[in-house]
Amino acid sequence: MKKAVGIILIIFLITVAPALTVFAAPPPPPPSPGTGDVPIGGLPIGGGLIILVVLAVGYGVQKLYNARKRKINE
């Protein structure tokens, strides 16, 4: 059972994580030459943030599963 949950989670991450990067916003256009505007931001933190949240949820689900399993065995 534990192995099956892990395999399902890995398959989910492999299929969903790349699909989420497709929906990323395009980069802003470059500034006009001579205006001196410096673009603010532009760091791609969205994809990493989504992966972090998915992994945190998976970790929480694993902890709940283990806690319930331990409670049933007692």
Buried (B, 14 or more C-beta within 10 A) or exposed (E): EEEEEEEEBEEEBEEEBEEEEEEEEEEEEEEEEEEEEEEEEEEEEEBEEBBEEBEEEBEEEBEEEEEEEEEEEE
